[in-house]
Amino acid sequence: MPTTLSVNINAIAMLRNRRDLPWPSLEHLGRIALRAGASGLTVHPRPDQRHIRFSDLPVIRALIDDEFPQAEFNIEGYPSEDFLALCERTQPEQVTLVPDDPSQATSDHGFDFRAHGEMLKPIVARLKAGGMRVSLFADGDGDVEAVKLAKATGADRIELYTGPYGGCYDAPERAAEMVEKLGQTADAARAEGMGVNAGHDLTVANLPLLVKRIPDLAEVSIGHGLTADALEFGMAETVRRFRRACGQTV
C-alpha cells in the first residue's frame, strides 16, 4: 500500500492565532485537504494553545466523522494527564506520543526508550484500552535495541523523527546517509511487528527517497512544508503534490 498523508494543521492555526479572527479556518482548509485525498488530519495541542486550541478538537473530530468517515484524526503530544484526558474525550484514531518539553518550539527528538520505556507502558495500555492506535516518536538512528524497547511498551507504531534528514536539503550525500539510518530503524521496527510512520521537515523534494528506502512506510504527517507550499499552489494542489511524492497515483 502507498504511504498515506496526514496533513498537520498546526501552522495554519498559528497563522490564525496572529489575529482574533476566525480565519484561516482550520475546518475549511482541513475539508479541502481531505477532499484532495489526504488520509487524515494531525494536530499537536500544547498547553499554551499557541497554535491548536483545545476548542479546535471537537470541530476537527466532527468534520471527519460527518464528512470523511474513512479519514483519521491523529493527535500528537507529550503524555501528561491533561493530554491523555484530552485524547480520551476526542477519541482520535491515532495518538502519537512525543517527549517534548511544553516550552519547546517544535518536536526535535524521539523518546529515550531505555529511560522512558517503563513510564510509557501504562500510558500506551490506557490509550489502547480506549480504542486508539498508539505511535511513539523515535529517533531514526538505526538503534535496533531502542526499537525493541519501543515494542515492549505495547505501542503499535513508531514515528521516525525526520528533522535531521529534512535539514540536509542542500547536502545530498548527507541526506542519503540519513535515509539509510532511518531505513535501518524502520527495518528493525518491521522485524518487531511494528508499523512505521514518519514526520518532520518532509517535503515534496525529499519524500521520494525516503519512501523508496522504506516502501512500507505507513503514514507521513506533514505541516510546515505543506503549508508553505499551499501558499504557492493552494491547499488542494499541494495535497495532490505530496500524495504523488508519497508514491500515490493521483
Secondary structure, DSSP 8 states (H G I E B T S, - for coil): ---EEEEE-HHHHHHHTTTTS--S-HHHHHHHHHHTT--EEEE---TT-SSS-TTHHHHHHHHHHHH-TTSEEEEEE---HHHHHHHHHH--SEEEE----TT-SS------HHHHHHHHHHHHHHHHHTT-EEEEEEE-S--HHHHHHHHHTT-SEEEEE-HHHHTTTT-HHHHHHHHHHHHHHHHHHHHTT-EEEEESS--TTTHHHHHHHSTT--EEEE-HHHHHHHHHH-HHHHHHHHHHHTT---
